[in-house]
Amino acid sequence: MPTIRVEMFEGRTPEQKKEFVKAITEVACKTLGGKPEGVDVLIYELKKTDWATGGVLWSEK
């Protein structure tokens, strides 16, 4: 089964992350088959000063 890497801005609560990884795991199992125990979700939280789109830091938007 997959390892799913998620990159997002910091600031979500532990409860939001718990619900998010549960939903991702359910969708992965439904679409790919397999069991939840085989799905890994890695969350990487970034500051807006560490992410840019179109040459502009998100902290400046």
N, CA, C, O and CB atoms as a CASP TS submission, in Angstrom:
PFRMAT TS
TARGET T0000
AUTHOR 0000-0000-0000
METHOD Language model
MODEL 1
PARENT N/A
ATOM      1  N   MET     1       0.834  -1.187   0.000  1.00  0.00           N
ATOM      2  CA  MET     1       0.000   0.000   0.000  1.00  0.00           C
ATOM      3  C   MET     1       0.875   1.246   0.000  1.00  0.00           C
ATOM      4  O   MET     1       2.097   1.156   0.119  1.00  0.00           O
ATOM      5  CB  MET     1      -0.947   0.001   1.211  1.00  0.00           C
ATOM      6  N   PRO     2       0.259   2.378  -0.131  1.00  0.00           N
ATOM      7  CA  PRO     2       1.044   3.590  -0.336  1.00  0.00           C
ATOM      8  C   PRO     2       1.529   4.261   0.945  1.00  0.00           C
ATOM      9  O   PRO     2       1.014   4.050   2.043  1.00  0.00           O
ATOM     10  CB  PRO     2       0.242   4.560  -1.109  1.00  0.00           C
ATOM     11  N   THR     3       2.539   5.071   0.734  1.00  0.00           N
ATOM     12  CA  THR     3       2.927   6.080   1.708  1.00  0.00           C
ATOM     13  C   THR     3       2.551   7.406   1.076  1.00  0.00           C
ATOM     14  O   THR     3       3.017   7.729  -0.017  1.00  0.00           O
ATOM     15  CB  THR     3       4.476   6.005   2.083  1.00  0.00           C
ATOM     16  N   ILE     4       1.722   8.169   1.746  1.00  0.00           N
ATOM     17  CA  ILE     4       1.208   9.420   1.212  1.00  0.00           C
ATOM     18  C   ILE     4       1.849  10.569   1.965  1.00  0.00           C
ATOM     19  O   ILE     4       1.729  10.672   3.186  1.00  0.00           O
ATOM     20  CB  ILE     4      -0.337   9.483   1.312  1.00  0.00           C
ATOM     21  N   ARG     5       2.529  11.431   1.227  1.00  0.00           N
ATOM     22  CA  ARG     5       3.206  12.579   1.814  1.00  0.00           C
ATOM     23  C   ARG     5       2.352  13.818   1.579  1.00  0.00           C
ATOM     24  O   ARG     5       1.981  14.121   0.445  1.00  0.00           O
ATOM     25  CB  ARG     5       4.634  12.762   1.214  1.00  0.00           C
ATOM     26  N   VAL     6       2.044  14.531   2.658  1.00  0.00           N
ATOM     27  CA  VAL     6       1.220  15.728   2.578  1.00  0.00           C
ATOM     28  C   VAL     6       2.043  16.908   3.085  1.00  0.00           C
ATOM     29  O   VAL     6       2.571  16.876   4.197  1.00  0.00           O
ATOM     30  CB  VAL     6      -0.103  15.565   3.400  1.00  0.00           C
ATOM     31  N   GLU     7       2.147  17.938   2.270  1.00  0.00           N
ATOM     32  CA  GLU     7       2.822  19.161   2.683  1.00  0.00           C
ATOM     33  C   GLU     7       1.773  20.252   2.775  1.00  0.00           C
ATOM     34  O   GLU     7       1.011  20.474   1.834  1.00  0.00           O
ATOM     35  CB  GLU     7       3.969  19.555   1.691  1.00  0.00           C
ATOM     36  N   MET     8       1.736  20.938   3.919  1.00  0.00           N
ATOM     37  CA  MET     8       0.746  21.990   4.120  1.00  0.00           C
ATOM     38  C   MET     8       1.281  23.013   5.101  1.00  0.00           C
ATOM     39  O   MET     8       2.254  22.772   5.816  1.00  0.00           O
ATOM     40  CB  MET     8      -0.587  21.406   4.622  1.00  0.00           C
ATOM     41  N   PHE     9       0.620  24.167   5.118  1.00  0.00           N
ATOM     42  CA  PHE     9       1.009  25.186   6.081  1.00  0.00           C
ATOM     43  C   PHE     9       0.704  24.719   7.496  1.00  0.00           C
ATOM     44  O   PHE     9      -0.249  23.975   7.727  1.00  0.00           O
ATOM     45  CB  PHE     9       0.291  26.510   5.788  1.00  0.00           C
ATOM     46  N   GLU    10       1.514  25.158   8.424  1.00  0.00           N
ATOM     47  CA  GLU    10       1.289  24.817   9.823  1.00  0.00           C
ATOM     48  C   GLU    10       0.040  25.518  10.332  1.00  0.00           C
ATOM     49  O   GLU    10      -0.442  26.478   9.732  1.00  0.00           O
ATOM     50  CB  GLU    10       2.510  25.197  10.682  1.00  0.00           C
ATOM     51  N   GLY    11      -0.474  25.020  11.451  1.00  0.00           N
ATOM     52  CA  GLY    11      -1.582  25.698  12.093  1.00  0.00           C
ATOM     53  C   GLY    11      -2.834  24.859  12.265  1.00  0.00           C
ATOM     54  O   GLY    11      -3.798  25.320  12.875  1.00  0.00           O
ATOM     55  N   ARG    12      -2.847  23.634  11.742  1.00  0.00           N
ATOM     56  CA  ARG    12      -4.015  22.776  11.948  1.00  0.00           C
ATOM     57  C   ARG    12      -3.952  22.169  13.347  1.00  0.00           C
ATOM     58  O   ARG    12      -2.874  21.933  13.891  1.00  0.00           O
ATOM     59  CB  ARG    12      -4.086  21.656  10.865  1.00  0.00           C
ATOM     60  N   THR    13      -5.113  21.925  13.906  1.00  0.00           N
ATOM     61  CA  THR    13      -5.169  21.319  15.236  1.00  0.00           C
ATOM     62  C   THR    13      -4.909  19.816  15.119  1.00  0.00           C
ATOM     63  O   THR    13      -5.052  19.242  14.039  1.00  0.00           O
ATOM     64  CB  THR    13      -6.548  21.588  15.914  1.00  0.00           C
ATOM     65  N   PRO    14      -4.529  19.186  16.222  1.00  0.00           N
ATOM     66  CA  PRO    14      -4.372  17.733  16.188  1.00  0.00           C
ATOM     67  C   PRO    14      -5.656  17.025  15.740  1.00  0.00           C
ATOM     68  O   PRO    14      -5.588  16.018  15.034  1.00  0.00           O
ATOM     69  CB  PRO    14      -3.955  17.224  17.563  1.00  0.00           C
ATOM     70  N   GLU    15      -6.819  17.537  16.140  1.00  0.00           N
ATOM     71  CA  GLU    15      -8.085  16.927  15.742  1.00  0.00           C
ATOM     72  C   GLU    15      -8.292  17.030  14.230  1.00  0.00           C
ATOM     73  O   GLU    15      -8.749  16.071  13.607  1.00  0.00           O
ATOM     74  CB  GLU    15      -9.254  17.593  16.482  1.00  0.00           C
ATOM     75  N   GLN    16      -7.967  18.166  13.640  1.00  0.00           N
ATOM     76  CA  GLN    16      -8.085  18.319  12.183  1.00  0.00           C
ATOM     77  C   GLN    16      -7.177  17.327  11.465  1.00  0.00           C
ATOM     78  O   GLN    16      -7.584  16.700  10.487  1.00  0.00           O
ATOM     79  CB  GLN    16      -7.737  19.761  11.757  1.00  0.00           C
ATOM     80  N   LYS    17      -5.962  17.189  11.948  1.00  0.00           N
ATOM     81  CA  LYS    17      -5.024  16.250  11.321  1.00  0.00           C
ATOM     82  C   LYS    17      -5.504  14.809  11.487  1.00  0.00           C
ATOM     83  O   LYS    17      -5.373  13.999  10.570  1.00  0.00           O
ATOM     84  CB  LYS    17      -3.614  16.410  11.925  1.00  0.00           C
ATOM     85  N   LYS    18      -6.056  14.495  12.647  1.00  0.00           N
ATOM     86  CA  LYS    18      -6.580  13.149  12.889  1.00  0.00           C
ATOM     87  C   LYS    18      -7.688  12.823  11.895  1.00  0.00           C
ATOM     88  O   LYS    18      -7.692  11.744  11.303  1.00  0.00           O
ATOM     89  CB  LYS    18      -7.105  13.020  14.334  1.00  0.00           C
ATOM     90  N   GLU    19      -8.627  13.746  11.706  1.00  0.00           N
ATOM     91  CA  GLU    19      -9.719  13.531  10.760  1.00  0.00           C
ATOM     92  C   GLU    19      -9.206  13.450   9.323  1.00  0.00           C
ATOM     93  O   GLU    19      -9.699  12.651   8.527  1.00  0.00           O
ATOM     94  CB  GLU    19     -10.753  14.650  10.882  1.00  0.00           C
ATOM     95  N   PHE    20      -8.223  14.271   9.000  1.00  0.00           N
ATOM     96  CA  PHE    20      -7.649  14.307   7.658  1.00  0.00           C
ATOM     97  C   PHE    20      -6.976  12.987   7.293  1.00  0.00           C
ATOM     98  O   PHE    20      -7.226  12.433   6.222  1.00  0.00           O
ATOM     99  CB  PHE    20      -6.646  15.445   7.548  1.00  0.00           C
ATOM    100  N   VAL    21      -6.114  12.479   8.194  1.00  0.00           N
ATOM    101  CA  VAL    21      -5.419  11.227   7.878  1.00  0.00           C
ATOM    102  C   VAL    21      -6.383  10.044   7.835  1.00  0.00           C
ATOM    103  O   VAL    21      -6.169   9.097   7.078  1.00  0.00           O
ATOM    104  CB  VAL    21      -4.316  10.961   8.905  1.00  0.00           C
ATOM    105  N   LYS    22      -7.445  10.093   8.645  1.00  0.00           N
ATOM    106  CA  LYS    22      -8.459   9.041   8.586  1.00  0.00           C
ATOM    107  C   LYS    22      -9.142   9.055   7.222  1.00  0.00           C
ATOM    108  O   LYS    22      -9.331   8.001   6.614  1.00  0.00           O
ATOM    109  CB  LYS    22      -9.502   9.217   9.717  1.00  0.00           C
ATOM    110  N   ALA    23      -9.510  10.231   6.740  1.00  0.00           N
ATOM    111  CA  ALA    23     -10.186  10.347   5.438  1.00  0.00           C
ATOM    112  C   ALA    23      -9.275   9.914   4.295  1.00  0.00           C
ATOM    113  O   ALA    23      -9.717   9.213   3.384  1.00  0.00           O
ATOM    114  CB  ALA    23     -10.655  11.789   5.208  1.00  0.00           C
ATOM    115  N   ILE    24      -8.018  10.319   4.333  1.00  0.00           N
ATOM    116  CA  ILE    24      -7.070   9.928   3.288  1.00  0.00           C
ATOM    117  C   ILE    24      -6.898   8.409   3.276  1.00  0.00           C
ATOM    118  O   ILE    24      -6.873   7.787   2.214  1.00  0.00           O
ATOM    119  CB  ILE    24      -5.701  10.625   3.500  1.00  0.00           C
ATOM    120  N   THR    25      -6.783   7.830   4.451  1.00  0.00           N
ATOM    121  CA  THR    25      -6.608   6.382   4.551  1.00  0.00           C
ATOM    122  C   THR    25      -7.819   5.646   3.989  1.00  0.00           C
ATOM    123  O   THR    25      -7.668   4.666   3.260  1.00  0.00           O
ATOM    124  CB  THR    25      -6.371   5.971   6.009  1.00  0.00           C
ATOM    125  N   GLU    26      -9.018   6.113   4.326  1.00  0.00           N
ATOM    126  CA  GLU    26     -10.235   5.482   3.818  1.00  0.00           C
ATOM    127  C   GLU    26     -10.311   5.543   2.295  1.00  0.00           C
ATOM    128  O   GLU    26     -10.665   4.556   1.650  1.00  0.00           O
ATOM    129  CB  GLU    26     -11.463   6.148   4.424  1.00  0.00           C
ATOM    130  N   VAL    27      -9.983   6.687   1.726  1.00  0.00           N
ATOM    131  CA  VAL    27     -10.027   6.844   0.267  1.00  0.00           C
ATOM    132  C   VAL    27      -8.974   5.966  -0.403  1.00  0.00           C
ATOM    133  O   VAL    27      -9.246   5.348  -1.433  1.00  0.00           O
ATOM    134  CB  VAL    27      -9.812   8.321  -0.125  1.00  0.00           C
ATOM    135  N   ALA    28      -7.783   5.907   0.170  1.00  0.00           N
ATOM    136  CA  ALA    28      -6.734   5.064  -0.400  1.00  0.00           C
ATOM    137  C   ALA    28      -7.166   3.600  -0.420  1.00  0.00           C
ATOM    138  O   ALA    28      -6.959   2.905  -1.415  1.00  0.00           O
ATOM    139  CB  ALA    28      -5.428   5.222   0.394  1.00  0.00           C
ATOM    140  N   CYS    29      -7.754   3.137   0.657  1.00  0.00           N
ATOM    141  CA  CYS    29      -8.203   1.738   0.717  1.00  0.00           C
ATOM    142  C   CYS    29      -9.343   1.483  -0.265  1.00  0.00           C
ATOM    143  O   CYS    29      -9.378   0.442  -0.921  1.00  0.00           O
ATOM    144  CB  CYS    29      -8.652   1.378   2.144  1.00  0.00           C
ATOM    145  N   LYS    30     -10.263   2.420  -0.364  1.00  0.00           N
ATOM    146  CA  LYS    30     -11.405   2.266  -1.264  1.00  0.00           C
ATOM    147  C   LYS    30     -10.966   2.223  -2.729  1.00  0.00           C
ATOM    148  O   LYS    30     -11.457   1.403  -3.505  1.00  0.00           O
ATOM    149  CB  LYS    30     -12.400   3.406  -1.050  1.00  0.00           C
ATOM    150  N   THR    31     -10.055   3.095  -3.098  1.00  0.00           N
ATOM    151  CA  THR    31      -9.657   3.186  -4.506  1.00  0.00           C
ATOM    152  C   THR    31      -8.548   2.223  -4.899  1.00  0.00           C
ATOM    153  O   THR    31      -8.494   1.778  -6.045  1.00  0.00           O
ATOM    154  CB  THR    31      -9.219   4.577  -4.812  1.00  0.00           C
ATOM    155  N   LEU    32      -7.659   1.894  -3.959  1.00  0.00           N
ATOM    156  CA  LEU    32      -6.508   1.050  -4.282  1.00  0.00           C
ATOM    157  C   LEU    32      -6.637  -0.371  -3.744  1.00  0.00           C
ATOM    158  O   LEU    32      -5.898  -1.268  -4.149  1.00  0.00           O
ATOM    159  CB  LEU    32      -5.253   1.676  -3.739  1.00  0.00           C
ATOM    160  N   GLY    33      -7.579  -0.564  -2.832  1.00  0.00           N
ATOM    161  CA  GLY    33      -7.682  -1.853  -2.163  1.00  0.00           C
ATOM    162  C   GLY    33      -6.716  -1.899  -0.996  1.00  0.00           C
ATOM    163  O   GLY    33      -5.928  -0.974  -0.797  1.00  0.00           O
ATOM    164  N   GLY    34      -6.773  -2.932  -0.255  1.00  0.00           N
ATOM    165  CA  GLY    34      -5.867  -3.087   0.872  1.00  0.00           C
ATOM    166  C   GLY    34      -6.520  -2.710   2.188  1.00  0.00           C
ATOM    167  O   GLY    34      -7.709  -2.397   2.249  1.00  0.00           O
ATOM    168  N   LYS    35      -5.721  -2.747   3.231  1.00  0.00           N
ATOM    169  CA  LYS    35      -6.197  -2.494   4.582  1.00  0.00           C
ATOM    170  C   LYS    35      -5.601  -1.202   5.125  1.00  0.00           C
ATOM    171  O   LYS    35      -4.520  -0.793   4.701  1.00  0.00           O
ATOM    172  CB  LYS    35      -5.852  -3.668   5.503  1.00  0.00           C
ATOM    173  N   PRO    36      -6.290  -0.561   6.053  1.00  0.00           N
ATOM    174  CA  PRO    36      -5.778   0.682   6.635  1.00  0.00           C
ATOM    175  C   PRO    36      -4.383   0.541   7.240  1.00  0.00           C
ATOM    176  O   PRO    36      -3.598   1.489   7.229  1.00  0.00           O
ATOM    177  CB  PRO    36      -6.728   1.173   7.691  1.00  0.00           C
ATOM    178  N   GLU    37      -4.081  -0.638   7.765  1.00  0.00           N
ATOM    179  CA  GLU    37      -2.763  -0.842   8.389  1.00  0.00           C
ATOM    180  C   GLU    37      -1.624  -0.709   7.383  1.00  0.00           C
ATOM    181  O   GLU    37      -0.468  -0.539   7.771  1.00  0.00           O
ATOM    182  CB  GLU    37      -2.701  -2.217   9.049  1.00  0.00           C
ATOM    183  N   GLY    38      -1.944  -0.783   6.107  1.00  0.00           N
ATOM    184  CA  GLY    38      -0.913  -0.681   5.081  1.00  0.00           C
ATOM    185  C   GLY    38      -0.717   0.710   4.530  1.00  0.00           C
ATOM    186  O   GLY    38       0.127   0.913   3.657  1.00  0.00           O
ATOM    187  N   VAL    39      -1.481   1.684   5.021  1.00  0.00           N
ATOM    188  CA  VAL    39      -1.394   3.054   4.511  1.00  0.00           C
ATOM    189  C   VAL    39      -0.639   3.921   5.514  1.00  0.00           C
ATOM    190  O   VAL    39      -1.008   3.995   6.686  1.00  0.00           O
ATOM    191  CB  VAL    39      -2.812   3.639   4.239  1.00  0.00           C
ATOM    192  N   ASP    40       0.414   4.571   5.047  1.00  0.00           N
ATOM    193  CA  ASP    40       1.154   5.531   5.867  1.00  0.00           C
ATOM    194  C   ASP    40       0.873   6.925   5.337  1.00  0.00           C
ATOM    195  O   ASP    40       0.881   7.150   4.127  1.00  0.00           O
ATOM    196  CB  ASP    40       2.688   5.228   5.860  1.00  0.00           C
ATOM    197  N   VAL    41       0.624   7.861   6.246  1.00  0.00           N
ATOM    198  CA  VAL    41       0.433   9.264   5.878  1.00  0.00           C
ATOM    199  C   VAL    41       1.464  10.078   6.648  1.00  0.00           C
ATOM    200  O   VAL    41       1.507  10.045   7.877  1.00  0.00           O
ATOM    201  CB  VAL    41      -1.037   9.757   6.186  1.00  0.00           C
ATOM    202  N   LEU    42       2.286  10.802   5.916  1.00  0.00           N
ATOM    203  CA  LEU    42       3.313  11.648   6.522  1.00  0.00           C
ATOM    204  C   LEU    42       2.908  13.100   6.320  1.00  0.00           C
ATOM    205  O   LEU    42       2.678  13.529   5.190  1.00  0.00           O
ATOM    206  CB  LEU    42       4.728  11.366   5.907  1.00  0.00           C
ATOM    207  N   ILE    43       2.821  13.857   7.403  1.00  0.00           N
ATOM    208  CA  ILE    43       2.444  15.269   7.315  1.00  0.00           C
ATOM    209  C   ILE    43       3.681  16.117   7.566  1.00  0.00           C
ATOM    210  O   ILE    43       4.355  15.982   8.588  1.00  0.00           O
ATOM    211  CB  ILE    43       1.310  15.620   8.335  1.00  0.00           C
ATOM    212  N   TYR    44       3.963  16.992   6.611  1.00  0.00           N
ATOM    213  CA  TYR    44       5.049  17.953   6.735  1.00  0.00           C
ATOM    214  C   TYR    44       4.432  19.340   6.810  1.00  0.00           C
ATOM    215  O   TYR    44       3.808  19.802   5.854  1.00  0.00           O
ATOM    216  CB  TYR    44       6.059  17.840   5.541  1.00  0.00           C
ATOM    217  N   GLU    45       4.606  20.000   7.940  1.00  0.00           N
ATOM    218  CA  GLU    45       4.052  21.331   8.124  1.00  0.00           C
ATOM    219  C   GLU    45       5.130  22.373   7.856  1.00  0.00           C
ATOM    220  O   GLU    45       6.250  22.281   8.357  1.00  0.00           O
ATOM    221  CB  GLU    45       3.474  21.494   9.546  1.00  0.00           C
ATOM    222  N   LEU    46       4.765  23.353   7.062  1.00  0.00           N
ATOM    223  CA  LEU    46       5.699  24.395   6.677  1.00  0.00           C
ATOM    224  C   LEU    46       5.178  25.769   7.079  1.00  0.00           C
ATOM    225  O   LEU    46       3.969  26.002   7.111  1.00  0.00           O
ATOM    226  CB  LEU    46       5.957  24.347   5.176  1.00  0.00           C
ATOM    227  N   LYS    47       6.082  26.657   7.380  1.00  0.00           N
ATOM    228  CA  LYS    47       5.725  28.050   7.638  1.00  0.00           C
ATOM    229  C   LYS    47       5.492  28.738   6.298  1.00  0.00           C
ATOM    230  O   LYS    47       6.061  28.339   5.282  1.00  0.00           O
ATOM    231  CB  LYS    47       6.839  28.783   8.465  1.00  0.00           C
ATOM    232  N   LYS    48       4.668  29.758   6.299  1.00  0.00           N
ATOM    233  CA  LYS    48       4.409  30.494   5.060  1.00  0.00           C
ATOM    234  C   LYS    48       5.664  31.183   4.546  1.00  0.00           C
ATOM    235  O   LYS    48       5.736  31.541   3.371  1.00  0.00           O
ATOM    236  CB  LYS    48       3.307  31.523   5.277  1.00  0.00           C
ATOM    237  N   THR    49       6.649  31.371   5.411  1.00  0.00           N
ATOM    238  CA  THR    49       7.915  31.961   4.978  1.00  0.00           C
ATOM    239  C   THR    49       8.803  30.951   4.266  1.00  0.00           C
ATOM    240  O   THR    49       9.826  31.322   3.690  1.00  0.00           O
ATOM    241  CB  THR    49       8.653  32.540   6.168  1.00  0.00           C
ATOM    242  N   ASP    50       8.418  29.669   4.300  1.00  0.00           N
ATOM    243  CA  ASP    50       9.208  28.609   3.680  1.00  0.00           C
ATOM    244  C   ASP    50       8.571  28.044   2.421  1.00  0.00           C
ATOM    245  O   ASP    50       9.005  27.001   1.931  1.00  0.00           O
ATOM    246  CB  ASP    50       9.428  27.502   4.662  1.00  0.00           C
ATOM    247  N   TRP    51       7.542  28.715   1.879  1.00  0.00           N
ATOM    248  CA  TRP    51       6.827  28.215   0.703  1.00  0.00           C
ATOM    249  C   TRP    51       6.556  29.397  -0.218  1.00  0.00           C
ATOM    250  O   TRP    51       6.090  30.451   0.215  1.00  0.00           O
ATOM    251  CB  TRP    51       5.490  27.489   1.105  1.00  0.00           C
ATOM    252  N   ALA    52       6.855  29.201  -1.483  1.00  0.00           N
ATOM    253  CA  ALA    52       6.599  30.261  -2.462  1.00  0.00           C
ATOM    254  C   ALA    52       5.904  29.687  -3.687  1.00  0.00           C
ATOM    255  O   ALA    52       6.147  28.544  -4.074  1.00  0.00           O
ATOM    256  CB  ALA    52       7.914  30.961  -2.871  1.00  0.00           C
ATOM    257  N   THR    53       5.049  30.481  -4.282  1.00  0.00           N
ATOM    258  CA  THR    53       4.388  30.133  -5.529  1.00  0.00           C
ATOM    259  C   THR    53       4.534  31.324  -6.463  1.00  0.00           C
ATOM    260  O   THR    53       4.250  32.460  -6.083  1.00  0.00           O
ATOM    261  CB  THR    53       2.879  29.757  -5.303  1.00  0.00           C
ATOM    262  N   GLY    54       4.969  31.065  -7.662  1.00  0.00           N
ATOM    263  CA  GLY    54       5.142  32.140  -8.633  1.00  0.00           C
ATOM    264  C   GLY    54       6.199  33.153  -8.221  1.00  0.00           C
ATOM    265  O   GLY    54       6.128  34.324  -8.592  1.00  0.00           O
ATOM    266  N   GLY    55       7.169  32.698  -7.459  1.00  0.00           N
ATOM    267  CA  GLY    55       8.246  33.584  -7.036  1.00  0.00           C
ATOM    268  C   GLY    55       7.905  34.483  -5.861  1.00  0.00           C
ATOM    269  O   GLY    55       8.676  35.382  -5.526  1.00  0.00           O
ATOM    270  N   VAL    56       6.756  34.252  -5.229  1.00  0.00           N
ATOM    271  CA  VAL    56       6.322  35.077  -4.108  1.00  0.00           C
ATOM    272  C   VAL    56       6.080  34.189  -2.888  1.00  0.00           C
ATOM    273  O   VAL    56       5.347  33.203  -2.964  1.00  0.00           O
ATOM    274  CB  VAL    56       5.040  35.877  -4.472  1.00  0.00           C
ATOM    275  N   LEU    57       6.701  34.546  -1.766  1.00  0.00           N
ATOM    276  CA  LEU    57       6.467  33.800  -0.552  1.00  0.00           C
ATOM    277  C   LEU    57       5.012  33.970  -0.121  1.00  0.00           C
ATOM    278  O   LEU    57       4.428  35.045  -0.256  1.00  0.00           O
ATOM    279  CB  LEU    57       7.428  34.254   0.560  1.00  0.00           C
ATOM    280  N   TRP    58       4.444  32.888   0.399  1.00  0.00           N
ATOM    281  CA  TRP    58       3.064  32.949   0.883  1.00  0.00           C
ATOM    282  C   TRP    58       2.927  33.922   2.038  1.00  0.00           C
ATOM    283  O   TRP    58       1.846  34.472   2.251  1.00  0.00           O
ATOM    284  CB  TRP    58       2.587  31.568   1.311  1.00  0.00           C
ATOM    285  N   SER    59       3.983  34.144   2.779  1.00  0.00           N
ATOM    286  CA  SER    59       3.934  35.104   3.894  1.00  0.00           C
ATOM    287  C   SER    59       3.773  36.528   3.395  1.00  0.00           C
ATOM    288  O   SER    59       3.425  37.415   4.174  1.00  0.00           O
ATOM    289  CB  SER    59       5.197  34.999   4.748  1.00  0.00           C
ATOM    290  N   GLU    60       4.017  36.765   2.115  1.00  0.00           N
ATOM    291  CA  GLU    60       3.892  38.116   1.541  1.00  0.00           C
ATOM    292  C   GLU    60       2.577  38.310   0.798  1.00  0.00           C
ATOM    293  O   GLU    60       2.309  39.393   0.278  1.00  0.00           O
ATOM    294  CB  GLU    60       5.053  38.392   0.594  1.00  0.00           C
ATOM    295  N   LYS    61       1.763  37.275   0.747  1.00  0.00           N
ATOM    296  CA  LYS    61       0.479  37.395   0.032  1.00  0.00           C
ATOM    297  C   LYS    61      -0.599  37.903   0.949  1.00  0.00           C
ATOM    298  O   LYS    61      -1.743  38.066   0.526  1.00  0.00           O
ATOM    299  CB  LYS    61       0.058  36.053  -0.565  1.00  0.00           C
TER
END
